[in-house]
């Protein structure tokens, strides 16, 4: 009888907990709105693993009380509006079109990672760059790779570490009591990845300026995150349309939720609807990175560029409203906070 029960328990542990939800909370500049500079989002798995995606200019620093526990920080690329060369003065500072910000000399990504003892989940090139900023905050102590057992990192980690991953690489974060972990895969993004001059040394800035050059840290990326309840979320990063949205994100990973970064530079205002409708084909799309005030009084501005994209989407759209927690089931449907 005991053998039978043990076998049943193991079998159940192998399947997603479909009755549970992933909690998704955008962290933006103005509570209750989706504003021009908003990028940061917190994901919480049913097992308790908590991820912060692209801290950007949206936090006041590593001690921002809105963050809570953060086990891993995901960074798609090192542009200032993602790595965070500026930080928010205070929630609600400035306007929704131009939030009130101040310099973050070591980046908000490094500040959060240092304060939370978080794993840095990003390509090795980006991880080394952010790691030097964490070292500066912590007085020069080197940052190592995250410890793994059978390809799994147990969180919380003892100290800041890097994921040792690149394009196609997988990082699995698991709480000690959980049967399964959260699987994070780095995927391709069609975008550049040059560092903001403010985060470079004076000597490096002068050298680059002399040649009219920029310093890139490998490819820009997105992520596919497979949660333990079955939800598979595609975090697009800044990207133009590309074929791997269909072949890798849809056909291989079968993403059922997409977090879509809008914007003119990567072209998503023009191609985003087609990419979602014909290539990724998720059940739901969360809209972020709009580079315009998307809402007023918490409601979609009907004449905004974002509204035009939303009108074209076949999937159910959701706005990344700062401070509003949405809950998604394993099929990519928002079941609370929508």
C-alpha atoms as one frame of an Amber mdcrd trajectory, in Angstrom:
protein
   0.000   0.000   0.000   2.807   2.402   0.898   4.561   1.600  -2.370   1.390
   2.364  -4.304   0.898   5.707  -2.526   4.526   6.685  -3.088   4.243   5.886
  -6.780   1.068   7.970  -7.036   2.739  10.905  -5.301   5.661  10.778  -7.706
   3.311  10.604 -10.678   1.329  13.609  -9.497   4.526  15.597  -8.886   5.481
  15.130 -12.527   2.422  17.002 -13.763   1.725  20.745 -13.571  -0.473  22.045
 -10.749  -3.200  23.347 -13.040  -5.380  24.600 -10.191  -2.746  27.144  -9.167
  -1.898  30.478 -10.730   1.156  32.546 -11.597   0.958  36.046 -10.162   2.236
  38.813 -12.462   2.729  42.312 -11.071   4.059  45.196 -13.193   6.200  47.728
 -11.326   5.881  51.091 -13.046   6.428  54.778 -12.434   2.837  55.712 -11.547
   0.537  53.446  -9.496  -2.540  52.328 -11.409  -1.209  53.410 -14.812   0.821
  52.100 -17.754   3.290  54.886 -18.457   5.913  55.674 -21.067   8.948  54.447
 -19.114   7.364  51.297 -17.661   9.163  47.982 -18.212   9.687  46.084 -14.924
   7.484  43.087 -14.069   7.512  40.600 -11.161   6.481  36.971 -11.737   5.594
  34.691  -8.821   5.293  30.943  -9.380   2.870  28.893  -7.236   5.916  27.303
  -5.559   7.126  30.714  -4.396   9.902  31.402  -6.935   9.873  35.153  -7.651
  11.463  36.701 -10.737  12.052  40.354 -11.630  12.205  41.039 -15.373  14.135
  44.123 -16.612  14.262  46.414 -13.523  14.705  49.435 -15.811  13.927  52.955
 -14.527  10.957  51.673 -12.547  12.409  51.018  -9.088  13.737  53.449  -6.499
  16.680  51.130  -5.825  17.332  47.761  -4.261  15.279  48.755  -1.212  12.115
  49.602  -3.170   9.361  48.258  -0.861   7.237  47.179  -3.830   9.700  44.427
  -4.752   9.531  42.052  -1.805  11.553  38.855  -2.158  13.334  38.481  -5.498
  15.086  35.178  -6.221  16.321  35.951  -9.738  16.706  39.034 -11.919  16.186
  38.558 -15.671  17.793  41.142 -17.949  17.124  41.077 -21.696  19.794  43.598
 -22.748  21.880  46.457 -21.404  20.157  49.510 -22.881  19.722  52.099 -20.164
  15.946  51.792 -20.067  16.316  48.071 -19.218  19.459  47.673 -17.125  18.493
  50.894 -15.339  21.080  53.652 -15.693  18.464  55.821 -13.948  16.177  55.018
 -11.035  12.754  56.305 -10.051  12.844  59.166  -7.547   9.596  57.966  -6.006
   6.416  56.247  -7.227   4.356  58.923  -8.952   7.306  61.295  -9.477   7.205
  63.330 -12.665   4.514  62.656 -15.223   3.237  59.509 -16.896   4.916  60.721
 -20.086   8.249  61.429 -18.373   8.761  59.951 -14.919  10.971  61.636 -12.341
  14.336  59.859 -12.337  17.877  60.246 -11.040  21.199  58.534 -11.838  21.819
  54.951 -10.763  25.627  54.750 -11.092  25.770  50.951 -10.798  22.364  50.293
 -12.458  19.070  49.343 -10.835  19.669  45.742 -11.952  22.848  45.532  -9.867
  21.253  47.397  -6.954  18.333  44.983  -6.784  20.521  41.898  -7.200  22.885
  43.082  -4.468  20.074  43.954  -2.061  18.117  40.743  -2.668  21.032  38.266
  -3.033  19.475  37.274  -6.348  20.636  35.092  -9.214  21.481  37.021 -12.392
  19.708  35.211 -15.253  21.061  36.622 -18.511  23.756  35.838 -21.048  27.275
  35.437 -19.690  28.463  38.667 -21.343  25.671  40.674 -19.739  26.079  38.807
 -16.464  29.761  39.711 -16.259  28.949  43.374 -16.905  26.230  43.488 -14.240
  28.430  41.415 -11.945  31.115  44.127 -11.953  28.469  46.616 -10.833  27.405
  44.321  -7.986  31.074  44.015  -7.026  31.344  47.805  -6.886  28.349  47.946
  -4.553  29.757  45.171  -2.354  33.321  46.421  -2.116  34.934  44.262  -4.790
  33.875  40.732  -3.811  33.835  38.603  -7.016  30.558  37.191  -8.373  30.591
  33.470  -9.189  28.315  31.105 -11.082  25.126  29.901  -9.402  25.477  26.520
  -7.662  23.624  23.681  -9.358  22.652  20.135  -8.510  21.453  18.047 -11.446
  21.138  21.279 -13.498  18.877  22.931 -10.892  19.629  25.960  -8.698  17.869
  26.032  -5.355  16.624  29.478  -4.358  17.159  31.598  -2.452  20.866  31.455
  -3.298  23.342  32.357  -0.557  24.806  35.284  -2.472  24.551  36.993  -5.866
  25.543  34.641  -8.670  25.304  34.460 -12.467  23.433  31.829 -14.434  26.196
  30.783 -16.867  23.743  30.735 -19.782  23.666  32.037 -23.335  21.206  31.872
 -26.249  19.279  28.620 -25.944  20.563  28.072 -22.420  18.222  26.983 -19.638
  18.293  28.036 -15.980  16.046  26.197 -13.521  15.175  27.839 -10.198  13.482
  25.719  -7.527  12.504  26.284  -3.915  13.695  23.575  -1.486  10.243  22.114
  -0.853   9.003  22.130  -4.462   8.822  19.014  -6.629   9.528  21.023  -9.764
  11.350  24.214 -10.674  10.718  27.211 -12.912  12.494  26.749 -16.258  13.934
  29.894 -17.861  15.237  29.691 -21.442  17.112  32.536 -23.135  15.794  33.111
 -26.657  16.724  35.307 -29.603  15.687  38.950 -29.971  16.307  41.053 -33.076
  17.803  44.141 -31.473  21.107  45.825 -30.587  22.702  45.583 -27.141  25.006
  48.552 -26.532  25.742  49.767 -23.031  24.768  53.257 -21.828  27.897  55.461
 -21.569  27.026  56.431 -17.990  27.704  52.849 -16.863  31.127  52.677 -18.549
  34.442  53.874 -17.171  35.687  57.293 -18.192  38.566  55.699 -20.107  36.193
  53.432 -21.997  33.877  56.325 -22.862  36.754  58.366 -24.231  38.052  55.443
 -26.287  34.653  54.780 -27.835  33.997  58.455 -28.486  37.292  58.786 -30.344
  36.168  56.164 -32.866  32.468  57.024 -32.905  31.851  53.497 -31.625  29.544
  51.712 -29.199  30.262  48.842 -26.830  27.972  45.834 -27.242  27.606  42.966
 -24.781  26.637  40.133 -27.072  23.130  39.597 -28.452  19.955  41.125 -27.089
  17.563  38.436 -25.865  14.113  37.488 -24.753  13.024  34.661 -22.438  10.624
  31.750 -22.358   9.615  30.954 -18.777   7.860  27.672 -18.006   6.072  27.856
 -14.672   5.039  24.877 -12.561   1.312  25.303 -13.227   1.793  24.850 -16.988
   1.913  28.534 -17.952   4.585  29.187 -20.585   5.367  32.881 -20.929   7.314
  34.461 -23.786   9.041  37.652 -22.639   9.849  39.267 -25.960  12.462  41.799
 -24.856  12.964  44.579 -27.382  12.732  42.871 -30.744  11.766  43.206 -34.335
   9.776  40.439 -35.969  11.790  37.246 -36.605  11.199  33.640 -37.630  12.114
  32.122 -34.255   8.912  33.568 -32.848   7.201  30.764 -34.794   9.781  27.971
 -34.885  11.184  28.280 -31.354   8.666  30.189 -29.224   5.473  28.740 -30.712
   6.287  25.362 -32.205   8.947  24.222 -29.724   8.069  25.972 -26.443   4.338
  26.354 -27.151   4.104  29.661 -25.286   0.542  30.471 -24.215   1.246  33.936
 -22.778   3.314  36.700 -24.376   4.693  39.821 -22.723   5.098  42.117 -25.718
   7.442  45.113 -25.698   6.088  47.814 -27.971   8.124  50.686 -29.377   9.165
  52.283 -32.631  12.856  51.359 -32.698  12.332  47.584 -32.658   9.302  47.965
 -34.905   6.726  46.300 -32.671   4.175  49.064 -33.232   4.151  47.997 -36.868
   4.761  44.229 -36.661   3.687  43.308 -33.135   0.106  42.325 -33.955   1.195
  40.117 -36.859   3.913  38.523 -34.716   1.400  37.660 -32.007  -1.454  36.619
 -34.319   0.473  34.558 -36.854   3.763  33.523 -35.240   3.601  33.260 -31.431
  -0.175  32.734 -31.233  -0.585  32.917 -27.431  -3.883  32.868 -25.561  -3.097
  36.215 -23.922  -0.772  39.171 -24.473   0.490  41.566 -21.794   1.375  44.966
 -23.285   4.371  46.870 -21.897   7.301  49.116 -22.966   4.987  51.444 -24.866
   7.139  54.610 -24.839   3.944  56.633 -24.467   1.384  57.180 -21.689  -0.965
  54.276 -22.442  -3.552  54.957 -19.756  -5.190  57.895 -18.070  -7.013  57.244
 -14.825  -6.185  53.578 -15.346  -8.102  53.425 -18.634  -6.679  52.899 -22.109
  -6.241  56.129 -24.037  -8.295  55.379 -27.174  -6.156  57.499 -29.513  -2.843
  56.030 -28.383  -0.611  53.979 -30.684  -0.979  51.127 -28.211  -4.743  51.116
 -28.674  -4.271  50.642 -32.419  -2.105  47.555 -31.811  -4.571  46.128 -29.319
  -7.402  46.483 -31.846  -5.501  44.133 -34.164  -4.742  41.393 -31.626  -6.550
  38.053 -31.759  -5.311  37.047 -28.292  -6.811  38.552 -25.150  -4.874  41.764
 -24.375  -3.912  42.950 -20.897  -2.177  46.194 -19.964   0.812  46.077 -17.599
  -0.786  48.402 -15.053   1.660  49.304 -12.285   0.785  47.646  -8.980  -2.057
  45.534 -10.369  -1.484  41.813  -9.850  -2.884  39.550 -12.542  -3.185  35.791
 -12.026  -2.770  33.385 -14.938  -3.700  29.731 -15.130  -1.719  27.038 -16.918
  -3.461  27.712 -20.221  -2.467  31.350 -20.462  -5.782  32.794 -19.307  -6.027
  35.617 -16.787  -8.378  34.441 -14.035  -8.013  37.259 -11.478  -6.949  40.891
 -11.426  -7.681  41.311 -15.123
